[in-house]
Amino acid sequence: MAEKKTYDLVVIGAGPGGYVAAARASQLGMKVACVDKNERLGGVCLNIGCIPSKALLDSSEHVETAKKDFEEHGIGIRGLKIDLSVMMKRKNAVVEALTDNVRKLLDAGKVDIIQGSARLKNTTEVEIETGSKKQVIAAQKVLLATGSRPVELPGMAFDGDFVVSSTEALSFEEIPKRMVVVGGGSIGLELGSVWARLGTKVTIVEMLPAIAGRMDGQMSRQLLRILKKQGIDFRMKTRVTGVEKKGKTGKATIEDEKGNSEALACEKVLVSVGRKPNAKGLGLEDAGVEIDDNGYVVVDETYRTSVSNIYAIGDLIGGWMLAHEASAEGRTAVEIMAGKHARVNYDAMPNIIYTFPEAASVGMTEEILKEKNIPYCKGTYPLTGAGRARCMGKTDGMVKVLSHQETDRVLGVHILSPRASDMIAEAVLAMEFGASAEDIGVIVHGHPTFAEALQEACLVAQECSIYGG
């Protein structure tokens, strides 16, 4: 019988949390194995989430620009044609390139990559099933990083054709004429934007009174107005009560808060109401790992579970369910295992929605500040005042800065702008180091840039504070 392989660390899951953790652990001198059920590494993010969705968002943005903006730039175009197969081929190539990079990264770090479904046999052994074969490896420590999957709704089970999750919505073979999106969160807004730009009549149905529920209220309302102007239909305070398919088409029945019902004809129903942790089948019960009532693995501040040598990160433990959050947790967890001081500052965790304009935020919203009775100043600056936005003809949006009224310390930054996903990094850095609104305001920003809007908003916020006065 072959000798059982023993590792310092076995990482289960090769998504943004798992592969980053495996690579960092290898750098720190650990003997590491990374197990994933899929041949292509990268998890949901690289394969059926962040990366393919952004590739399609970029492609569809080019379509929108060609349709609506070329003429005012003096560029004439006739017979605009969308070849969806080419667009999907490009998307797939982007995915393949990045997932190949992950494998190269782990190979370079001499991480053993094992394909198969893994489960905890006990606290120190991991059983891996690959087809009809099984193997058991020993681990001094185990890191669980298995991510999450889309939530299904009662009566709307995913069938891969009519009622779909984000996975199928990234790979349609034809552009649907009409699509109902259930849920106005980041996934629904992003994928709704993709298909609306390509010509689909998109209706987003949201039970709450606001889209992107965690977003600052003022920014949420403005983003809603912008997306409506782009042609997306929104039904707020409304729920889907049933779906029915007839032939190649179907309908979704909706009901508003007053009880009024309506049937919406559609070719696709995209359900995007959240995600749930991939905790089943991991053998958590066999190993004695505690999970909470919502199915999340319970961890302490070091990402250690109820079993001292088993750790968990990413979507499996809840939180914002962001790829960069999982990466930060993975890196931090293995550094703690190695005896280093490490932490994740969740108060400075950026959140981004890749609509156009992009919506990016970090820190507290105005609603949270009011709820906590924190005295604050608010500085806003519209993109209409930004020279770069004028040059691009993209003036929808604004920057909002919230700072402490007594200390001027930045408490939250909210950006609705092209390139907001890049702009937010400055705000994250500022908050990580406890900067004031004045600190950002006095830094010279290049002109003309979108970043100047952040500078101007900070100057407005600083003027209101006791410190600034």
N, C-alpha and C positions, 0 to 999 in steps of 0.2 A: 504493500500500500504506500502511495506517495506521501511524503511528509507534508503535513498541513502548513501552509504559509502563514507567517505571523507578521503583523504590521503594527507600527506605532499608532497609526491612525487609518481607519477605514472611513471614507466619505461616501455616503449613499446619496446619489444625486449629482449630476454634472451640470446643473444650471449656473446662473451667475453667482449664487452663493457657494455651491459645491465646488466648482472648478477653481474659483479664486482661493477658497480655503485649502484645497489640495495643493495648489501651486505654492501658496505661502508656507504651508507646513513643510513642503519639500525644501524650500529655501532655509527653513529653520533647522534642517537636519533630520527631519523625521522620515521614516520609511512609510510611504503612503500608497494606498490603493484607492481608486475612485471608481465606484460602481454605478452604472446607469443602464436602464432597460433598453435605451435607444442606441442605435449604432452611431448616430450623429450626436455629438455632445452639444452642450449649450442650453439644454432644457427648453422650457416653454419660451423664454425670452428670445433666444436666438432663432429657434425653429418655427414657432407658431405664435409669436407674441410681439415683443418690442421691435425686433429688427424687420421682419417682413411687413409689419404694419407701417413702419416709417418709410420703408422702400416704396410701398404703394401710395402713402401720403405724398411723398415727394413726386412720384410720377403723376398722380392726379392733380397736384398743384401746378405742374407744368401745363397740363391740359387746361386748367382753369385760366392760367395766365394767357395761353394762346387764344382762348375763346374771348376773353374780356379785356385784356390789357395791351395786346400787341398794337392795336390800331392807334391808340393814343401816343405810342412811341414811334409812330411812322412806319410800322412794320405791317405790310399787307400779307394776308394768308388766305388761301382759298382751298376749299375741299378738305377741311380738317378731318382726319380719320384717326380713330382710336383702334389700335390692334391690341386687344386684351391679352392675347397669347404671348406677344412680345413683352408686354408689361409684366406678365407673370413669370416669364423666362428670366427677365432681369432681376425680379425679386428673388427668385430661387437661386440665382447666381450669387447675389449678395449674401444670402443665408449660407450657401455652401462655402464661400470664402471665409466667412467669420467662424463657422463651426470647425473648418479645417485649421484655422489659427488656434482655436482652443486645444485641439488635439496636439498640435505642434508644441504649444506651451507646456502641456503636461508631459509630453514625451521628453522635452528638453529638461524638465525637472526630474526625470526618471520616476515619474508617478506610474504605477501599474494601472492601466485602464482595463476594466473588466466589464464586458457587456452582459447584462442579465438582470432579472428581477431579484432584488435583495430583501431579506428579512432577518430580523434579529432572532437567532436560534436561542440565545441566552444573552447574558450581559457581556460576554467576551467573544462570542462567535457569531459570524454572519454567514447565512446560507444563501447561495446565489444559484438561481435557476436559469439556465440558458437552453431553450428548447426542451429536449428530453433529458438534458444533463444537469446534474447538481454538483456543487462543490461547496465546501465549508472553509472559510478562512478565519484566522484568529486575529483579534484586535485588542490592543491595550486600551485604545479609545475609539469611540465611534461618533461621527458627526452626521446627524440626519438633516438632509437638505433636499427633500423630495418635492417641494413646491406645492402647487395647487392646481385645481381644475375648475371649469365653469360650473356655476350653480344652475341646476334645472328647476323649472317651475312646475307645479302640479298641472297636469293637463297639457303641458307643452314640452314633452320629452324631446330631446334632440333626435332627429331622424337623419341628419346629414344632408338633407335636400331642401325641405320646406322650412322646418324649424331648425335653425342652425345656431351653433356657438361661434365665437370669434375665430376658431380654427377653420371652419368651413368658409366663413365670410372673407378669409384671406385668399381663397382659391376658387372663386366662382369661375366657371368656364364661359359664361355669358354675362353681360351687364343686365341685371334685372330691371324691368320697367318700373316696378314699385316695390318698396321694402319697408316693413314696419320694424322699428328697433325698440325693443322693450328694455328701458333703462337709460337714463340720461347721465350716466357717469362717464369716466374718461374713455372706456372702450367703446361705448355706444356713440359718443360724440366723434371719436376719431374715425371709426369705421363708417359711421353715417356720413362723415365728410368725404371720405374716399369715394363712396358710390354716388353721392350727390353730385360731386364734381364730374363724374363720368357719365352722368345723365339720368341716374335713377331718381325717381320721386321718393324721397325719404321722409317718413313720419316717425318722430321719436316720441314714445309714450312714457311719461314719467309720473310716478305716484306722488312725488313730493312737489312742493311749490317752486322749487329751484333746481336747476341742473348742477351737476358737479357739487354734490351736497357739502363737501368739506371746504369748498372754495369760499373766500371772502365774499359776502353777500353782494357788495357793490360791483365786484368784478364779475360775479356770476350773472348778474342782471345785464351787464354790458355785453358779455359774451353771448348770452341768449339773443339779444337784439342783433348782434352781428351775424350770427348763424342763421337767424330768420331772414335777414337781408340777403344771405347767400342762397336762399331757396329751400332750406330745410324747414319742414313743418313740425311744430311742437304741440303736443297735447299734455298740458301740465295738470297735476292733481287728478290724474286719470290712470286707470289700470286696464290691462288686457284680461278679459274674462274667458276668452276661449279662442281657439284657432281651428280652421277647417280647410282641408285641401281638396280641390276638385280638379282633376286632370293636372295640367301644368300650372295652374294658378290656385289661389285660395283666398281666404279672408281671415282677418283678425277682428274679433268683436271687442270694442272698448267701452268703458263706462266711466263717466266723469263723477266728480264729487256730489253732483246733484242727482245722480242716478240716470242721467241721459245716456242711452246706448247708441252705438254706431258701428257699422260693419265697414272695415277698410279692406278693399281689394288689394292683393299683393302677390308677388311671386316668391318672396322670402320673408321669413320672420326671424330676426336676429335677437336672441335672448342674451342680454348682457347686464345681469343684475348682481354681479359679484362672483367671487370665487371661493372655493372651500378647500381646506388642506388635504393633501394626499397622505393621510395617516393610516388608511386601511391597508392590511396586507403586509405591514412592516414588522409584525411580531411584537408590537409595543407591550401588549398584555403579557406575553411570555417573558419579556425582559423586565417587567415591572415599571415601565415608563408611564408616568401619569399624564392624562389628557384632561382638558376641561370639558364643560358641558357643550361647547361649540365644536369640539373635535380638534382643538389646537393642543399641541404639545406644551406642557407647562415647563418653563425654564426660569432660572434665577438671573441675576444681573451679569453672570459670566457665561450664560447660555447653557449651563449645566442643567440637565433634567433631574428628575427624582432619583435617577441612578447615577452615581458619582462619576462614572467614566463614559457616560453617554450624553452627548450635547445635541442641540437642535437650533436651527436658524431659519431665516427667510419666511416664506408664506406659511410654513408649517407651524410657526409660533404666532402668526397674526400680524398685527401692526398695519402699516400702509400697504403692504404687499407690492413693494417696488423692487425692481431688479438691483438698483444701486444700493438700496437698503440691505438686501440679502448679501451683496458683495461685501459691504462694510461689516456686517455681522460675521460673515465667514472669516474674513481676515482677522477680526478682533478675537473671535473665539479661539483660533489656533494660536494666536500670540499669547493669549491668557494661558492656554495649555502649556506653552513653552516658558511660562514664568515671567512674561513681560507685562508691563502695565499698558493696558489698552482699553478703549471705550468707544462707544458710538454715541454721539450727541444727537439725540432725536429732536431736540429743539432747533437744530440747524439742518434738518433733512429736507432737501428740495423736492418739490412735487411738480410735475409738468404734464400738461395735456397738449398734445400735438395737433390741435386744430390750426386754422389760420384765421386770425393771428394765434400764436401759441399763448397758452396761459401757464405761467410759472409762479410758484410761491414758495416762501420759506417763513417759518415762524408763525406767530399768532395772527388770527383774523381780527377784524374790528369787533365782531360779535363776541369772540372769546374774551377780548379785553374788557368789554362792557360787563360780561357775565362775571368776570373775576374782580371787577371794580378797580382795575388798574388805570391810573391817570395816564392819558396818552395824548400825543399830538399826531395829527394826520397831515401828510404832505402828498398832494397828487399833481401829476403833470400829464396833460393830454399829448398824444402823438402828433396832433395838429401843430404843435409848437416845435417839433423836432425836425431839423433840416433834412436829415437822412430819410425820415419817413416821407417828407414832402417830395424828395427826389425820386423815391421809389413809387410814389402814388399810393402808399399804404399807411393811411393816417387813422384808421380805426384802432382804438386801443388807448391805454394809459398805463402809467406807473403809479403805484400807491405805496407810500412808506409810513409805517407806524412806529413811533418812538416813545420812550418814557418821558412824560411831561417834566419830571424833576431832574432826570439824569441825561436825557437826550439819547440814551442807549437804544439802538435799533431793536424793535420787538417783532417786527414782521415786515416783509416786502412782498408785494403782489404785482406781477407784471403781465399785461395783456398786450403783446406786441410781436411782430416778426422777430425771430431770433431770441425770444424770451428764454428759451432753453439754455442758451449760452450766457445771456445777461445775468441770469439768476446766480451764477457762480460767484460773482462779485459780492452779492448780498449774503450768500452762504458764508463766504470767507469773513466778511465783516461781522456777522453774528457769532461765528465760531470764536472770534477774538474779542468780542464784547465792544465793538466799535459804536460810536455815536453817529447820529445823522450828520453832524458837522464833519466828522472824519471823512465820510464819503463825499460830502458836498464840497470840501476844499481840495480834494484830489483833482488834478487836471485830467479831464477826459478828452479823448480825441474828438475833433469836429470835422465833418458832421458824422455822428454815430447815433445809434439807438441808445447806447449807454448814457448819453447826455441826459436822456429823460429821467433816468435813475438819479443822476446827480442833481437835477433841478427839483425833483420831488423831495430829496433829502434836504435841500436848502429851504424849501417851504416848511417841512416838518420842524427843522431846527429853529426857525424863527418863532414858532409857537411856544417852545419850551422855556421854562424858567431859566435853564442853563443858557439857552440861546439869547434870551432877552437881556 
